[in-house]
Amino acid sequence: MKKRTANKRFIIFILLCAAPLLAHAELYKRVDKNGNIEFSDKPFPGDDAETFEIKTQPKIGQDESVRRINERVDRLRESQAEKKKIDDTARQEKEKLLSKQKRACDNARYELRKFDGRVYTREENGERSYMTDEEMAHHSSKIKEWIKSNCKGV
């Protein structure tokens, strides 16, 4: 008799665990010739089975106020995603400008190093025309001023 009670408890336990999964499912119960209770989700042959329906609890948080809250959260997420997209675009543009400015500063520094030695230009006839010390000082001071005003922190 203890075994039969344990079997019934086990079956009830299984049914309680499975109840949420059965959402409005029909369940069939019958007692066999030996007095054992059987449960099935399919009808037993014959008319000796008892049919009952398992009803689930309504889902929590499905009323109108929760729907409105979810809509607000979705709008907030969309606006945050849009702001992130705008920020990313602005950051990329800033990085491009900084990269361009760094190249210009590197070129200016390279040009400035040229004035450490003798600087010349080629004339139309192919001859070299060397700059005077005053011309070199003038050009190098212009480059230094440009670097000072445009290359802070770069």
Secondary structure, 3 states (H helix, E strand, C coil): CHHHHHHHHHHHHHHHHHHHHHCCCEEEEEECCCCCEEEECCCCCCCCCEEEECCCCCCCCCCHHHHHHHHHHHHHHHHHHHHHHHHHHHHHHHHHHHHHHHHHHHHHHHHHHHCCCCCEEECCCCCEEECCHHHHHHHHHHHHHHHHHHCCCC
